[in-house]
Amino acid sequence: MSIQSPPASVSGPSGGFAPPPPPPSTKRGVELVLLAGAAVITTVALVLVEASQEQALTWDLAKYGAAYLALFAAAHMAVRRFAPYADPLLLPIAAVLNGLGLVLIHRLDLAEAQNAAYNAEPIPSPDANQQVLWTACALIGFLAMLIGLRDYRTLARYQYTLGLLGLIALAIPALLPSSLSEVNGAKIWIRLPGFSVQPGEFAKILLIIFFAAVLVSKRDLFTTAGRHLLGMDFPRGRDLAPILLVWIVCIGVLVLEKDFGTSLLIFSTVLVMLYIATERLGWLLIGGALLTVGFYFAYQLFGHIRVRVSTWLDPFADYNDTGYQIVQSLFGLATGGLAGTGLGSGRPAQVPFAKTDFIVATIGEELGLVGLTAVLLLYLVFAVRGLRTALAVRDSFGKLLAAGLSFTLAVQVFVVVGGVTKLIPLTGLTTPFISYGGSSLLANYLLLALLVRISDAARAPAPTRKRDVTPIPEANTELVRKVPGGRKPAPGKTAAS
């Protein structure tokens, strides 16, 4: 009796079993193409700025373009090596936003040089050079985080240490004298010889890690007990300690440092993380009530809060003083209209702090509503990809951490754009990846590195278990002979050969 071999399509290298499925695509080629597109967009935008300003093409453009290309090529190679399954859109979106920021800062440098020459004043040093340096430092931090942190779950072991460091970073500017910490009325800086640091940018990341770890370890405490009122589940009074602590810290930041933006950012992020961890709407209602009460008493007790609110309600009432900044921003946005004046053709330098707090007004004036909408869509895609990472990752800590990081960036963009467009009071926050400054840029690239690391874990193929195969020398054997007539041996009996 002949035995036929199985078809070639069934047999495989594993002895009759189907071959294993191919590994999922890493999409690193897609990331490389998108990064190349970001480099092209940045270079073309720099040329357009020079052409609009009737400037000769200089080696500065080649310097900026080469530095940009080299920095993000190194970042791409690091992601390809240490996080091969990471989301392919996160780094390119950060690259194109960073490139746009570099273009706008260079454009404002040219405007400042023209104003200085017209007024017979010394021409200031260009900030675009410093921004390239800050970008290099930020990408070094990105690489260090990506290479040094192989497993983001190890951060949960140091939750209380990281939380304490975050609180210290928030408190230091308030404890320093105003000469070392206050800029434009807000005590949020540590001013050192030669440079300044804004510790609140790093504190928000440390506190997000802390609360993600605490919510995962104490999740049962927040979900199992509570009261059911009006069709919703509310937590017990004894379980409100974490959110009350965050509320007290945020009110302290608002009062002592006059920093409305950071307090709103931290509180709203922690509130959303609580909702994600517990799925209880009651936390949002309690948090919203606490936020309203806190800002009401702050408005009644502190003059700088009343000034911010009155300027927001009617900036034209004090045009030459407190309302000048927001009014100039509105004029710039109105001048830009739908399609903008074109890169290099507007007058964005008329807005104070156009490189930092009000760089969104520069985008709206020279790129118009279309360009500003495109930039906001990039932020939206970045946040959505981060939330998709939170859905896909397999552990609860990674889910909360990715959701918190994505949401805090989205809220920061909303707060910045809302302040510039007079939707909400001004906050003093910077636009992620675009605004001039080292602290914001470094902190956002550390946030990006954490999201890249989590997305790599979420998209990587699950580890396969090896089949439990007993080695042949150790396997039990039994010798069986065929019984005449096709009958089987009786149970309990062994046929002899």
ABEGO torsion letter per residue (X at the ends): XBBBBBBAAABBAAGGBBBBBBBBBAGAAAAAAAAAAAAAAAAAAAAAAAAAAGBBBBAAAAAAAAAAAAAAAAAAAAAAAABAABBAAAAAAAAAAAAAAAAAAAAAAAAAAAAAAAAGBBBBBBAAAAAAAAAAAAAAAAAAAAAABABAAAAAAAAAAAAAAAAAAAAAAAABBAAAABBGGBBABBBBBGBBBBAAAAAAAAAAAAAAAAAAAAAAAAAABEBBBGGBBBBBAAAAAAAAAAAAAAAAAAAAAGBAAAAAAAAAAAAAAAAAAAGBAAAAAAAAAAAAAAAAAAAAABAAAAAAAAAAABAAABAABAAAAAAAAAAAAAAAEAAEAEBGABBAAABBGAABAAAAAAAAAAAEAAAAAAAAAAAAAAAAAAAAAAAABABAAAAAAAAAAAAAAAAAAAAAAAAAAGABBBAGBBBBGABBEAAAAAAAAAAAAAAAAAAAAAABBBBBBBBBBBBAAABBBBBBBBBBGGBBBBBGBBBBX
